[in-house]
Amino acid sequence: MNKNKPAHEIRYGAIKASIWENQMGDIVRHNVTLCRIYKDGDEWKRTESFGRDDLLVVAKAADQAYTWICERRTQRS
């Protein structure tokens, strides 16, 4: 697996959850990063800062990331 790419991404508009897999022997651990992407002129940027109106979308993305990780764990069992 390419360690530079997330195992899975979830996106709701400008909010993105990236799920990363880390293999440690027989154990697979998952980490999730959350960000908001935006355009500044012609350049795309990202921030880990969220406004009030972003918070429920962040929660939805985090919930979906949790579900994906749990399903992945079930598939491996």
C-alpha positions in Angstrom: 0.0 0.0 0.0 1.2 3.5 -0.8 1.8 5.2 2.6 1.4 8.7 1.0 -2.3 8.1 0.2 -5.2 7.6 2.6 -6.9 4.2 2.7 -10.2 6.0 2.3 -11.6 9.5 2.0 -15.0 10.9 2.9 -16.1 14.2 1.6 -19.1 16.4 2.3 -18.6 19.7 0.3 -15.5 21.4 1.7 -15.1 19.0 4.6 -12.9 16.0 4.1 -12.0 13.1 6.4 -9.0 11.1 5.4 -8.5 7.6 6.9 -5.0 6.3 7.2 -4.0 2.7 7.8 -0.8 1.9 9.7 0.3 -1.8 9.6 2.3 -2.8 12.7 3.0 -6.5 12.3 -0.4 -8.3 12.4 -2.1 -5.2 13.8 -3.7 -2.5 11.6 -4.4 0.8 13.2 -6.4 3.6 11.7 -6.0 7.4 12.1 -8.4 10.0 10.8 -7.5 13.6 9.8 -10.2 16.2 9.2 -9.9 19.3 7.2 -11.8 22.0 5.3 -10.6 22.8 1.8 -11.0 26.2 0.2 -9.7 28.2 -2.7 -7.6 31.3 -2.2 -7.4 32.9 -5.6 -6.2 30.2 -7.9 -4.7 28.1 -5.2 -6.4 25.3 -3.2 -5.6 25.3 0.5 -6.7 23.4 3.6 -7.2 24.2 7.2 -8.0 22.3 10.3 -10.0 25.2 11.6 -13.8 24.9 11.4 -16.6 27.5 11.7 -19.9 27.0 13.5 -21.6 26.0 10.3 -19.0 23.3 9.6 -19.3 21.5 12.9 -22.3 19.2 12.1 -20.7 18.3 8.7 -17.4 17.5 10.5 -19.4 15.3 12.9 -21.1 13.5 10.0 -17.7 12.9 8.3 -16.2 11.6 11.6 -19.2 9.3 12.0 -18.8 7.9 8.5 -15.1 7.5 9.1 -15.9 5.5 12.3 -18.3 3.3 10.4 -15.8 2.6 7.6 -13.1 1.7 10.1 -15.5 -0.7 12.0 -16.6 -2.3 8.8 -13.0 -2.8 7.7 -12.2 -4.4 11.1 -15.2 -6.8 10.7 -14.0 -7.8 7.2 -10.6 -8.6 8.6 -11.9 -10.8 11.4 
